[in-house]
Amino acid sequence: MTDHPRRVTRALLSVSDKTGLIEFAKALAAHDVELVSTGGTAKAIAAAGLKVKDVSDLTGFPEMMDGRVKTLHPKVHGGLLAIRDNAEHASAMKTHGIAPIDLLVVNLYPFEATVDKGAGFEDCIENIDIGGPAMIRAAAKNHDDVAVVVEADDYKAVLDELAANNGSTTLKLRRRLAAKAYARTAAYDAAISNWFNRQLEIDAPDFRAFGGRLIQSLRYGENPHQTAAFYATPDKRPGVSTARQLQGKELSYNNINDTDAAYECIGEFDAKRTAACVIVKHANPCGVAEGANLVEAYRRALACDSTSAFGGIIAMNRPLDADTAREITKIFTEVIIAPDASEEAISIIGGKKNLRLLLAGSLPDPRAPGLTAKTVAGGLLVQSRDNAVVDDMTFKVVTKRAPTEAEMRDLKFAFRVAKHVKSNTIIYAKDLATVGIGAGQMSRVDSARIAARKAQDAANELKLAEPLTKGSVVASDAFFPFADGMLACIEAGATAVVQPGGSMRDDEVIKAADEHGIAMVFTGTRHFRH
């Protein structure tokens, strides 16, 4: 690929975000570039004392229909699409008085921001840009001759090339800008189409598009031989994508994935009701607890599995305080995420230079609708977010013995946690803290036994006479297909069980529970998490 320089003699600027506009326009003018513009952009450039031609003077037509029609004209698109080295194109330009446009600068109507602020249907419709995407795609298609800029971040790259190449851009830059331009219009159209689907309550549209803005390029993916990057979508859900990182190393792919898992889980715990802590390792909670304050919740969560917690992710549902910060720094932790933090806590965490501290501002709403997507070979699996919440469920007692008040409290806690653990899931809980977690096993019996074994290990470390599964309750994310899984939980010491129900052998499982004097409730809601 040769440099294929193209001198910029005329630029068309039409931007809703005017960040850096005047400085850029002044620099273009210094390179003797003729400035053509529209509406508010033209007024801003003129107000800065720069000579600018209104697009209506270029086309011979005024803006009309409330600005809906202003750049959709042959003298605009001809100037963008004409191949400069094509004699027929050059002749058509001369015949019809079409002047070349060598640089297009457009950022689109703020549709995503308009939706984000909760605007009404008609207001959102009016913020769908038509002329902007049309011009962007035209300029990007003709990148051999035209440079297209879709955000202010690229102003410097263009000016650097003009300075280095006697007022010209190179083909390398124009191709890079063209690729970015198509990605921008694709993400824009994705936001619009997904908004329309939500408005019309269409769950499975004929075409589904997703788009995002780069947050950061990552050193690698799950493993060092994989490339990766992190993108923000229009969904402004509080979490790792919206949080401020106050300190520590750059987040890795696995850090981001695990931190998201931790913060989604902590979102289940209303900060007005209780302090809560979630510790995550490899996308699974390894300890979750409520407490009178954060430091108590953290200590109780850590006690569930302090071995797995080493090098883990910690999420809090309240602002991080100094006492909790001191306690956390006693062991190696990768990331802490919380809605906020006190200045003293920030200072304490600052003593651990590699510990990342993220402040998300608020908690994610567990009831909020949304989409999740997963790639499979040749396709995408798209589903609505699991926004079923324990507080909205009816717990149906199916055994002769009903749970005690304390058992019911712990059953709700355990099922709240089970939603965020990989299937097959078994959660032992006692006094609003996990005491054993079995995750991601092919057999539910294995999950029950692994969780019990971890509880025994924790008891040994804490020098307890018996594991805390004795007298605990247990939650299963899906039904017990046979009684054996529940019997393994009873053997570990569980006195009450919560599960969705719905197995062909529910009667067999209920009978076994009654024979052992166990209380069991059905939720009717399954929480598979693959």
LUMGU-800110 format. One record per residue: x, y, z of N, C-alpha, C in turn; residue in one letter. Coordinates in steps of 0.1 Angstrom, whole numbers, plus 2048, in hexadecimal, padded with zeros to 3 digits. Layout:
residues N
XYZXYZXYZA;...
end
This chain:
residues 530
8087F480080080080080980C800M;8078157F680F8227F580882C7FET;80F8378008098428097FD848802D;7FD8497F57F184E7ED7EC85A7F3H;7F48657F57F08717FB7E58787F4P;7DC87E7FC7D18867F67D08937FER;7D289E7F67D28AB7FC7C48AF800R;7C38B580C7B68B98117B48C880DV;7AB8CA8047A88D880079A8DD806T;7918D38087848D780D7808CD818R;77A8D28237758C982E7678CD831A;75F8C38337518C58387508C0846L;74C8C984F74C8C785D73D8C8862L;7388BE86972A8BE86E72A8B587AS;72B8BB88672D8B48927238B889DV;71E8AE8A57158B18B071E8B38BDS;7298AC8BE7338AD8C873E8B78C3D;73E8C38C97478CD8C47548CE8CBK;7578C38D37648C38DA7708C48D0T;7798CD8D27848CF8CA7828D48BCG;7758D88B97718DC8AB7798E88A7L;7798F38AF77E8FF8AA78D8FE8A8I;7948F88B17A38F68B07A68EE8A3E;79E8E48A07A08DC89479D8E4888F;7928EC88878E8F487C7998FF87AA;79F9058847A990E8827B690887CK;7B98FC8807C48F587B7C28F286CA;7B68EE8687B38EB85A7B48F8852L;7AF9028577B090F8507BE91384EA;7C79108587D59148567DC90C84BA;7D59018477DA8F983C7D38FC82FH;7CC90882F7C490D8237B990481FD;7B38FD8297A88F482679B8FC827V;7938FC81C78690281C77C8FB825E;77690282E76D8FC83875E8FE833L;7578F28337498F28307428EC83CV;7378F18407318EC84C7218ED84CS;71B8E885770D8E88587088EE865T;6FD8F48656F68F88716FE8FE87CG;6FD8F88887048FC8947138FB893G;7188F288B7268F188972C8FD881T;72490187772890C86F728919878A;71E91A88071D926889729927893K;72D91B89873891B8A274591E89BA;74791988F75391C88875492B884I;74993087F74893F87B74A948888A;74594489374694C89F75494C8A4A;75C9428A076B9428A377394B89AA;76C95189077395A88777995387BG;77494787877994086D770941861L;77594185576D941849767933847K;75A93284575392584374892783AV;74691D83173B91D82773091482DK;72491982D719911831715907826D;7118FB82B70F8F08217048F4817V;6FB8FD81B6F09018126F5909807S;7009108097079187FE70E90E7F5D;7129037FA7188F97F170E8F17E8L;7028EE7EF6F88E67E76EF8EF7E0T;6ED8FC7E46E39047DE6D59027E3G;6D48FA7EE6C78F77F46C98FA803F;6BE9008096BF9038176BC8F681FP;6C18F782C6BC8EC8356AD8EC836E;6A78E18376988E08376948D5840M;6878D58436808CB84B6878C9858M;6898D485F68F8D586C69D8CF86CD;6A48D18616B28CD8606B38BE85CG;6A88B78596A98A98556B08A8847R;6AE8B283F6B48B28326BE8BE830V;6CA8BB8306D48C582E6E18C0826K;6E58B48296F18AF8226EE8A4818T;6E18A08176DD89580E6DB89B800L;6E789E7F96E78A57ED6F28A07E4H;6F18A07D76FC89C7CE7088A47CFP;7078B17D37138B97D471B8B57E0K;7158AF7EA71C8AA7F672189C7F3V;7188937EF71C8857ED7258837E1H;72388C7D772B88B7CB73A88F7CFG;73B89A7D774889E7DC74F8947E4G;74788B7EB74D8817F37508747ECL;7488717E27498647DB7508647CEL;7538707C975A8707BC76886B7BDA;76B8617B477985C7B37818667ACI;78B86C7B27938777AD79A8737A0R;79F86779F7A786379379E85D788D;79185E78A787858780783864777N;78686376A78386E760774870760A;76C86676075D86775F75886F76BE;75D86B77775987178375D880783H;76988377E76E89177E765899774A;76189376975989A75F74B89D765S;74589376D7388967737398A177DA;7448A17857468AB78F7468B9788M;74E8BA77D74F8C77767418CB770K;73A8C276A72E8C57647238CA76ET;7238C47797198C778371D8D078EH;7298D578D72E8DF7977318D97A4G;7368CD7A57388C67B27468C77B6I;7488CD7C17568CF7C775A8C37CFA;7668BF7CF76B8B37D776B8B77E6P;7688AD7EE7698AE7FC7738A4801I;77E8A980678A8A080878A89B817D;7838A281F78389E82E7758A0833L;76F89583976289683F76489484EL;75E89D85675E89C86475089C86AV;74B89186E73D88F87373D88787FV;73788C88A733883895724884896N;71E87989970F87789670787D8A1L;6FA88089E6F08848A86F187B8B4Y;6F08818C06F38798CC6E78708D0P;6E48668C76D985D8CA6DB8558D7F;6E784F8D96E98478E46E784F8F1E;6ED85B8F16EB8648FD6DD8688FFA;6D686A8F56C786E8F66BF8638FCT;6C28568F86BB84B8FE6C084990DV;6CC84B90F6D284991C6CC853927D;6C885F9226C286892C6B386692DK;6AD85C92769F858929696861920G;69A86691569186E90D686866907A;67B86D90366F8678FD6728628EFG;66885A8EA66A8538DD66D85D8D2F;6658688D16678718C66748788C7E;67987C8D36868828D46918798D0D;68F86C8D369A8628CF69A8618C0C;68E8618BA68D8608AB69486C8A4I;6928788AA6988848A46A78848A5E;6AC87C8AE6BB87B8B06C186F8A9N;6BA86A89F6BF8608966C586888AI;6D28678886D986E87D6D7867870D;6D486E8656D28688586DE86D84FI;6DF87A84E6E987F8456F787C849G;6F987C85670787985B70C86B857G;70486185B70985385670A852847P;70185984070285883170F85E82CA;71386983272087082E72C867832M;72B86383F73685B84473984E83BI;72E84783873083B83073583F822R;73084A81C73584E80F74485180FA;74885981975685D81A75F85181DA;75A84882676283C82976383381DA;75983281575A82980976482F7FFK;76583C7FE76E8437F577B8477FCN;78083E80678B84280E798843806H;79883E7FA7A48407F17A784F7F0D;79C8577F079D8667EE79986E7F9D;79186980278B87180D78E86B81BV;79187482479387183278687483AA;78286B84377686D84A77986C859V;77487586177787686F769875877V;76886C88075B86A88775C86E896V;76787189B7688768A877587F8AAE;7748878B477F8918B678C88B8BAA;78C87F8BE7988788C27A28778B6D;79D8778AA7A587689E7A9883897D;7A588E89D7AA89B8987B989C897Y;7BF8988A27CE8998A27D5891897K;7D08858957D687C88B7D588387DA;7CA88987A7C889086D7D189C86CV;7D28A48777DA8B08767E98AC876L;7ED8A187C7FB89D87C7FF89986DD;7F68928667F888E8597F989A84FE;7F08A48517F08B08497FD8B784BL;8028B885780F8BF85A81A8B7854A;81A8AA8548258A284F8258A0840A;8198A283A81889E82B8138AA823N;8178B68278148C281F8058C381CN;7FD8C28277EF8C38257E78B7820G;7EE8AC8207E78A081A7E6895825S;7DD88B8237DB88082B7E0873823T;7E486982B7E985D8257DE853824T;7DF84981B7D683E8197D4836826L;7E083482C7E082C8397D6832843K;7D783F8457CE84684E7C084684AL;7BE84883D7B08498387A983B839R;7B18308377AB8238397A8820848R;7B08248507AE82285F7A182A863R;7A083685E79583F86178883985BL;78983384F77D82D849778821851A;78181985577D80D85D77681286AA;77B81C87077582187C768827879K;76682E86E75A83486A74F82A869A;75281E86274881486074480E86DY;74E80C87674B80688374281088BA;74481D88A73C82789172E82688DR;72C82688071E82687B71781987ET;71F80E87E719801882714801890A;71D8068997198078A770D8108A9A;70D81B8A27028258A36F581E89EY;6F58178936E981088E6E5805898D;6EF7FE89E6EC7F48A86E47FA8B4A;6E98058B86E280C8C46D380F8C0A;6D28148B46C48188AF6BB80C8AEI;6C08018A86B87F68A56B47EF8B3S;6BE7EE8BC6BB7E88C96B17F08D1N;6B27FD8D06A88068D669A8048D1W;6998038C468C8008BD6877F38C2F;68F7E98C368A7DC8C76857DC8D5N;68B7E48DE6867E68EC6797ED8ECR;6787F78E466B7FF8E36607F68DEQ;6637EE8D56587E58CF6577D88D5L;65F7D68E065F7C98E76617BD8DEE;66B7BE8D566F7B38CC67B7AC8D2I;6797A08D66837988DD68D7928D3D;68878E8C76907878BD68F78E8B0A;69579A8AE6957A08A169C798896P;69879A88969E79387E6AD79587DD;6B17A18816C07A48816C37AA88FF;6CE7A68946D37AB8A16E17B08A0R;6E37BC8A46F07C38A36F47C88B1A;7017C78B47077CC8C07137D58BCF;7147E08C47207E98C17257EE8CEG;7327F28CE7387F88DA7448018D7G;7478098E17528128E075E80D8E8R;76A80D8E27768078E877880F8F6L;77980790077E80C90D78D80B90EI;7927FE90B7A07FC90C7A47F0904Q;7B07F08FE7B67E48F87BC7DD903S;7BA7D09047C07C890F7CD7C190AL;7D57BE9147E27B79117E07AA90AR;7D67A390F7D27969097C479290EY;7BF7879097B278290E7B377991AG;7AB76E91A7AB7659257B975F926E;7C075D91B7CD75791B7D6760913N;7E47609157ED76990F7ED7688FFP;7E975D8FA7E975C8EB7DD7618E5H;7D37678ED7C776C8E77C777B8E8Q;7C27828DD7C17918DD7B47948E3T;7B27A08E87A67A58EF7A57B48F0A;7997B88F17967C78F47897C88FBA;7877D390277B7D590A7737E1904F;7667DF90275D7E98FC7527EC905Y;74E7F99047427FD90B7367FD902A;72A7F990671E7F98FE716804903T;70B8078FC7028129006FB81090DP;6FB8039126F580091F6FD80592AD;6F981093170181693B6FE80F949K;70080394A6FE7FB95670B7FD95FR;70980196C71480397471C7F6976P;7297F89757327EC9767407EF971G;7477E596D7557E79697577F095DV;74D7F095474E7F994874C80794BS;74580B95674281995974B81E965T;75281596B759818978766820975A;76982897F77683097E780827985R;78C82597F79781D9857A082798CQ;7A18279997A98319A07B882D9A0L;7BB8209A07C981D9A17CA80E99CQ;7D780A99C7DA7FC9987DD7FA98AG;7E27EE9877E57EA9797D97EB970K;7DC7EA9637D17EA9597C97DC95BE;7BC7DD95A7B47D195C7B67C7950L;7B77BB9537B87B09497AA7AC944S;7AA7A493A79D79E935796796941Y;79E78E94879878695379478E95EN;79C7999617987A296C78A7A8969N;7897AD95C77C7B39587707A995AI;77279D955768793955764790964N;76E78E96C76C78B97A765796982D;76A7A297F7657AE9867567B0982T;7537AE9767457AF97273C7A5979D;74179897A73A78E982738792990A;74279799674179B9A47377A79A6A;7387B199D72F7BC99F7207B999CY;71E7B09927107AC99070B7A599CE;71379D9A270E7959AE70B79F9BAC;7147A89BC7127B19C87067BA9C5I;7027BC9B96F67C49B66EA7BE9BBG;6EA7B19BE6DE7AB9C46DB7AF9D3E;6E57B69D96E47B99E76E27C89E9F;6D67CC9ED6D27D99EE6DA7E09F9D;6E27EA9F66EB7F09FF6E37F7A0BA;6D77FBA096CF801A136CA7F7A1EK;6CA7EAA196C57E0A236D17DAA2AR;6DC7D8A246E87D1A2A6F57D4A23T;7007D2A2B70D7D3A257107C5A1FA;7167C4A147197B7A0E7267B7A06A;72C7ABA057397AA9FE73879D9F6C;73E79E9EA73F7929E174E7919DDV;7537859DF7617829DA7607789CFI;76677B9C37657739B777276E9B3V;7737629AE77F75C9A877B75499CK;78175799077D75198476E751981H;76975D98375B76197F75075A988A;75575399374C74D99C74E7539AAN;7437569B174475A9BF74B74F9C7P;7557529CF75A7489D875774C9E7C;7517579E974C75B9F67437679F5G;7377679FB72D7719FB727772A09V;72677FA0E720780A1C71A78EA1DA;71078EA2670B79BA2B71179DA39E;7107AAA3D7157ADA4A7107BAA4FG;7137BDA5C70E7CAA627167D5A5BA;7227D3A5672A7DDA4F7327D5A45N;73A7DDA3D7417D6A3274D7CDA37L;7537D2A4175F7CAA4675A7BCA4BV;74E7BCA527497AFA577447A7A4BE;73E7ADA4173A7A5A357467A0A2EA;7517A7A2D75D7A2A26763797A2EY;764798A3B76A78DA43762780A41R;755781A4174C776A4174D76FA33R;74E778A2874F773A1B75C76CA19A;767771A1E77476CA1D77575EA24L;76E75DA2F76E750A37769744A2FA;760747A2575B73CA1D765734A16C;76F73BA10779734A0878573EA07D;78D73FA11798749A117A3745A07S;7A4738A047AE7339FA7AB7399ECT;79E7379E879A73C9DB79A74B9DAS;7987519E57977609E57A47679E2A;7AF75F9E47BD7659E17BE7699D3F;7C07759D07C177A9C27B477C9BCG;7A977E9C479C77F9BF79778D9BCG;78A78E9B978479B9B777A79D9C2I;77A7A99C87717AC9D37677B79CFI;75A7B59D17507BF9CE7487C39DBA;7467CF9DD73E7D49E87327DC9E4M;7277DB9EC71B7E29E871A7F09EEN;7247F49F67248019FC7328079FAR;7338149FC74181A9FB74B814A04P;7578119FE76280BA05766814A10L;76780EA1D76C816A2877A812A2CD;780819A3578E817A39790809A3FA;787806A497897F9A507897EDA46D;77F7EEA3C77E7E3A3278B7E3A29T;78F7EFA2579B7F0A1D7A77E9A24A;7A97ECA317B47E6A387B37D7A38R;7A77D2A3A7A67C4A3B7A97BDA2EE;7A47C3A237A67BDA167B57BDA12I;7BC7C7A167CA7C7A127D37BDA1AT;7CD7B5A227D57ABA297D879FA21K;7D079DA167D3793A0C7D47989FEI;7D97919F57DB7959E77CD7959E1F;7C97A19DB7BC7A29D47BF7A99C7T;7B87A59BC7BB7AB9AF7B37B89ADE;7A67B89B179D7C49AE7937C59B9V;7917D29BD7857D69C677C7DF9BDI;76F7DC9BE7667E49B775A7E89C1I;7577F49C274D7F99CB7468059C5A;73B8099CA7348159C573D8229C7P;7448229D374D82E9D67568299E1D;75F8339E67688309F076C83C9F8A;76F83BA04773847A0C78184AA08S;785856A0B79385BA0879D853A10E;79A84FA1C7A3847A247A4839A1EE;799833A1A79A826A137A2827A07A;7A18319FF7A88339F27B78339F6I;7BA83BA007C983CA047CE82FA09S;7C7827A107CB81AA157CE810A09I;7C48109FF7C68089F47D180C9EBI;7D48199EC7DF81F9E47ED8199E8G;7ED8139F47FA80D9F97FD8009F1G;7F37FB9EA7F57EE9E27F47F39D3K;7FF7F69CE8007FC9C07FA7F49B5K;7F97E69B77F47DE9AC7E57DA9AEN;7DF7DE9BA7D17DB9BC7C97E69B5L;7C07E19AC7B77EA9A57AB7EE9AER;7A87FA9AE79C7FF9B57938069ABL;7868009AA77D8069A177180B9A8L;76C8179A476181D9AA75681F9A0L;74B8189A2740817997735821999A;7358289A472B8339A671E82E9ABG;7198229A770C81D9AC70D80E9A9S;7028079AD7017F99AB6F87F699FL;6FB7EA9986F27E698D6E57E2993P;6DA7E598B6CD7E19906CA7D398BD;6C87C99956C77BB9916BA7B9989P;6B07C298A6A37C09836A37C6975R;6AD7CE9726AD7D59656AE7CC95AA;6A67CF94F6A77C69436B47C993CP;6B77C09326C37C292A6C67B5923G;6D07B591B6D37AA9126E17A5916L;6E37989156F07929156F378A908T;6FF7899047027838F770E77A8F9A;70E76F8F271A7658F371C7608E4K;7287608E072B75B8D372C74B8D3T;7277468C97297378C672E7378B7V;73272B8B373772A8A572D72E89BA;73073989472773E88A71B74588FG;71B74989B70E74F8A07107568ADG;70575D8B17037638BE6F775E8C6L;6F975B8D26EE7588DB6EB7648E3L;6DF7698E26DA7758E86CF7728F1V;6CF7778FD6C47759076C2781910Q;6B67829166B478C9206BC78992CS;6C07949336C87929406BF78A94AR;6C67829526BE77C95D6BC786968D;6B078C9676AD7979716A279297BN;6A178597C69878098769F782994A;69878899E69D78B9AB6967849B6V;69D77F9C06987779CB68C77F9D1V;68D78C9D36837939DA6767939D3D;6767909C66697909BF6637829BDD;66A7789C366676A9C265D7659CDM;65475C9CA64C7559D46537489D8T;6577469E465D73A9E96527319EEF;6507269E764571C9EA64B7119F2K;64570F9FE64A704A066436F7A01V;64C6ED9FE6476E09F96486D4A02V;64F6D7A0D6516CCA176486CDA23T;6476C3A2B63F6C3A376446CEA41K;6516CFA426566DAA4B6596E6A43R;6556F1A486586FEA41665704A47A;66C70BA40678711A4567571AA51P;67F71BA5A67E725A65680733A5FT;67E73DA6668074BA6268F74DA5EE;698747A666A6749A646AA741A57A;6A4735A566A772DA4A6A2734A3DE;69673AA3E691740A3269A74CA2EM;69E754A386A775FA356B475AA2ER;6BA74FA336C674AA2C6C3743A1FD;6B773DA1D6B4738A106B3743A05L;6AD74EA096AC7599FF6BA75E9FCK;6C375FA066D0764A046D875A9FBF;6D674D9FD6DD7439F66D97439E7A;6CC7449E56C77449D76CB7519D0F;6CC75C9D76D17689D16DF7669CCR;6E775F9D36F575C9CF6F67529C4V;6ED7489C46ED73D9BA6EB7439ACA;6E474D9AB6E275499E6EF757997K;6FA75A99E70675F999712755999H;70E74899B71973E99B716734990V;72173098972072897D71871A981K;7107169777097099797126FD977S;7106F297D7066F098870A6F6995N;7016FC99C7047059A86FE6FF9B4T;7066FE9BF7016FB9CC7077069D6I;6FE70C9DD7037169E76FE7129F5I;7087109FE70570FA0C70671CA13Y;6FC720A1B6FD72DA216F872CA30A;6FE735A386FA735A466FC743A4CK;6F2748A526F2756A586F6760A4ED;6F075FA426F2769A3770176AA32L;70775EA3171475DA2B71574FA25A;71C74FA1971F742A1372973AA1CT;72772DA1D730725A2573671AA1CV;731719A1073670FA0672F7119F9G;7387129EE7337149E173870A9D7I;72F7039D07336FA9C672E6FF9B8G;7387019AF7357089A3739700996A;73170198C7366FD97F7386EE97DG;7326E69847346D798372A6D1979Q;72E6C69737256BF96A71A6B8972M;71C6B597E7126AE98770F6B7993S;7026B89966FE6C09A17036B99AER;7046AC9AE7096A59BA7176A99BCV;71F6AA9B272D6AE9B372E6BC9B9D;7256C59B47256D39BA7236D39C8S;7196CB9CD7156CA9DB7216C59E3A;7286BB9DE7346B59E57406BE9E5R;7426C59DA74D6CE9DA74B6DA9E3I;73F6DF9E473C6EA9ED73E6E69FBA;7396D99FE73B6D4A0C74A6D2A0FA;7526CEA067606CCA087676D9A0AR;7636E4A037696F1A057656F6A13K;7596F3A177556F7A2575D6F0A2FA;7606E4A2D7696DCA377776E2A37Q;77C6E6A2B7896ECA2B7896FAA32D;77E701A3077D70EA3777D70CA46A;775702A4B7756FFA597826FBA5FA;78A6F3A577976F0A5B7A06FCA5DN;79F705A537A7711A547A471AA60E;79671BA62791723A6D79271CA7BL;79670FA7A797707A86789705A8DK;77F703A85772700A8A7706F2A8DL;7676EEA967646E0A9A75D6D9A8EA;7556E0A8774E6DAA7B74C6E5A71E;74A6E0A647486EAA5973B6F2A5BP;73A6FEA5672E706A58722701A4FL;7246F7A477196F1A4070F6EAA4AT;7146E7A5670B6E1A607026ECA65K;6F56E9A626EB6F3A666E96FEA5BG;6EF6FCA506ED706A456E1704A3DS;6DE70CA336D470AA296DB708A1CV;6D4703A116DB701A056D27069F9V;6D870C9EF6D17109E36D77099D7A;6CE7059CE6D26FF9C16CC7089B6S;6D470B9AC6D07149A26C570E999D;6C57019986BB6FA9906B56EE999A;6AB6E79936A56DD99B6AF6D199DF;6AC6C99A86B36BD9AA6AD6B29A1F;6B46AD9986AE6A298F6AB695996P;6B36939A16B16879A96B368C9B8F;6B06849C16B16879CF6C06879D4A;6C96809CC6D767F9D16DE68C9D3D;6DC6969CB6E26A39CD6DE6A99DAG;6D16A99DD6CC6AF9E96D16A79F5M;6D16999F46D66919FF6E4694A02L;6EC6979F86FA69B9FA6FB6A8A03A;6F26B1A006F16BEA076ED6BBA16C;6E36B2A186DE6AFA256EA6A8A2DI;6F16A0A266FD699A2D7076A3A31E;7086AEA2A7126B9A2E70C6C1A39A;6FF6C0A3D6FA6C7A486EF6D1A45G;6EB6D2A396E06DBA356D36D8A3BA;6CC6E1A406BE6DFA466B36E4A3ET;6B66ECA346AB6F1A2B6B16F4A1DA;6A86F2A136AC6F3A056A36FC9FDV;6A97049F46A170C9EB6A67089DDV;69C7059D469F7019C66937059BEQ;6957069B068A70A9A867F7009A7P;6826F39A96776E99A66756E7997G;66D6DD99466A6DB98666F6CE980G;6756C698967A6B998466F6AF983S;6716A597A66769A97A667692987M;67269398F67368C99B6726959A7R;66B6A09A66696A99B16636A29BDD;6596999BB6536929C665D6899CDD;6666839C667067A9CC67A6839D5E;67D68F9D06866989D767F69D9E4V;6736A19E266B6A69EE66969B9F8I;66768F9F46656849FD672681A05K;67E6829FE68A680A0568D68CA0FA;689698A0C68A6A3A156826A1A21A;67569CA1F66D69AA2B67268FA34D;678684A2E67D679A3568967EA3EE;690688A3A69B68EA4269769AA4AH;68B69EA4A6866A9A5268B6B6A4DG;68E6B7A406936C3A396886CBA34I;6896D8A356806E2A2F6856E5A21A;67B6E6A1867F6E9A0A6756F3A04M;67A6FC9FC6717069F56757069E6V;66B7089DE66D7099D066B7189CCF;67371D9C367272B9BE66B72C9B0T;66B7219A866672199B66E729991G;67A72D99668373598D69172E98DT;69672B9816A37259806AE73097DR;6BA72D9816C573797F6D1730979H;6CF72996E6DB7249676E472F963F;6F172D9646FB73796070672F95AR;70772F94D71172894571D730941H;
end
